[in-house]
Amino acid sequence: MQADSHQIASARMLISRLERLSADSYWAHRSSGLRGSLLRALERMEEHGDAVSGAALDELMEQGFHILEKAAREIRVSEKS
């Protein structure tokens, strides 16, 4: 159960970070649907303790971290300009 609580906490942090992306960002638009999917998978996992939802949550989180990484690179490039 410890791994599940860590996974849930990480997913909540990721959702929070994705919400903070600038609305003008290409990556914010990409993240909007992903945030909804993360919230649904998180809800299923919390309600049912579903291992399948946990695997789906892992995949969604990987995509979310990828988006955050790309958005951060975009910010760094615009700051240098």
SULRA-V864149 format. One record per residue. RES is the residue in three letters. PSI is psi in degrees with one decimal (* if undefined). OMEGA is omega in radians with two decimals (none if undefined). NEAR is the number of other ideal C-beta (glycine too) atoms within 12 Angstrom. Layout:
res->RES psi->PSI omega->OMEGA near->NEAR
res->RES psi->PSI omega->OMEGA near->NEAR
This chain:
res->MET psi->-27.2 omega->-3.13 near->12
res->GLN psi->-43.5 omega->3.13 near->8
res->ALA psi->-37.8 omega->3.13 near->15
res->ASP psi->-42.3 omega->-3.14 near->22
res->SER psi->-34.9 omega->3.07 near->16
res->HIS psi->-42.0 omega->3.12 near->16
res->GLN psi->-42.6 omega->3.13 near->30
res->ILE psi->-44.6 omega->3.12 near->29
res->ALA psi->-41.7 omega->3.12 near->18
res->SER psi->-39.9 omega->3.13 near->25
res->ALA psi->-41.6 omega->3.11 near->38
res->ARG psi->-40.6 omega->3.11 near->25
res->MET psi->-42.5 omega->3.13 near->20
res->LEU psi->-44.7 omega->3.11 near->34
res->ILE psi->-43.8 omega->3.13 near->32
res->SER psi->-43.3 omega->-3.13 near->18
res->ARG psi->-39.6 omega->3.13 near->25
res->LEU psi->-33.4 omega->3.12 near->37
res->GLU psi->-23.8 omega->-3.08 near->23
res->ARG psi->-6.5 omega->3.13 near->20
res->LEU psi->141.6 omega->3.14 near->29
res->SER psi->135.2 omega->-3.12 near->17
res->ALA psi->-24.1 omega->3.14 near->12
res->ASP psi->-13.7 omega->-3.05 near->12
res->SER psi->139.1 omega->3.01 near->22
res->TYR psi->-38.8 omega->-3.08 near->18
res->TRP psi->-28.6 omega->3.08 near->29
res->ALA psi->-39.5 omega->3.11 near->24
res->HIS psi->-38.9 omega->3.10 near->17
res->ARG psi->-32.6 omega->-3.05 near->20
res->SER psi->-16.8 omega->-3.03 near->33
res->SER psi->-47.3 omega->3.11 near->21
res->GLY psi->-35.1 omega->3.13 near->17
res->LEU psi->-39.5 omega->3.10 near->32
res->ARG psi->-43.1 omega->3.11 near->31
res->GLY psi->-42.3 omega->3.10 near->17
res->SER psi->-40.3 omega->3.09 near->25
res->LEU psi->-44.2 omega->-3.13 near->38
res->LEU psi->-42.0 omega->3.12 near->26
res->ARG psi->-43.8 omega->3.13 near->21
res->ALA psi->-39.6 omega->3.12 near->34
res->LEU psi->-42.7 omega->3.11 near->33
res->GLU psi->-45.9 omega->3.11 near->21
res->ARG psi->-42.1 omega->-3.11 near->23
res->MET psi->-42.4 omega->3.14 near->31
res->GLU psi->-40.6 omega->-3.09 near->22
res->GLU psi->-40.7 omega->-2.98 near->12
res->HIS psi->-9.4 omega->-3.08 near->14
res->GLY psi->30.6 omega->-3.03 near->18
res->ASP psi->119.5 omega->3.12 near->18
res->ALA psi->-33.4 omega->3.10 near->17
res->VAL psi->-41.7 omega->3.09 near->14
res->SER psi->-35.0 omega->3.10 near->27
res->GLY psi->-40.6 omega->3.10 near->27
res->ALA psi->-41.7 omega->3.10 near->17
res->ALA psi->-39.7 omega->3.12 near->23
res->LEU psi->-41.2 omega->3.09 near->37
res->ASP psi->-44.9 omega->-3.13 near->26
res->GLU psi->-43.2 omega->3.11 near->20
res->LEU psi->-39.2 omega->3.12 near->33
res->MET psi->-38.6 omega->3.10 near->33
res->GLU psi->-43.8 omega->3.10 near->20
res->GLN psi->-40.6 omega->-3.14 near->26
res->GLY psi->-43.0 omega->3.11 near->38
res->PHE psi->-33.4 omega->3.07 near->25
res->HIS psi->-44.2 omega->3.12 near->20
res->ILE psi->-43.8 omega->3.11 near->33
res->LEU psi->-41.1 omega->3.13 near->30
res->GLU psi->-46.1 omega->3.14 near->20
res->LYS psi->-40.2 omega->3.13 near->22
res->ALA psi->-39.2 omega->3.12 near->28
res->ALA psi->-39.2 omega->3.10 near->21
res->ARG psi->-37.2 omega->3.11 near->17
res->GLU psi->-40.3 omega->3.12 near->22
res->ILE psi->-44.7 omega->3.14 near->21
res->ARG psi->-41.1 omega->-3.14 near->12
res->VAL psi->-42.9 omega->-3.12 near->11
res->SER psi->-29.8 omega->3.09 near->14
res->GLU psi->-32.5 omega->-3.13 near->9
res->LYS psi->-25.2 omega->-3.09 near->8
res->SER psi->* omega->none near->7
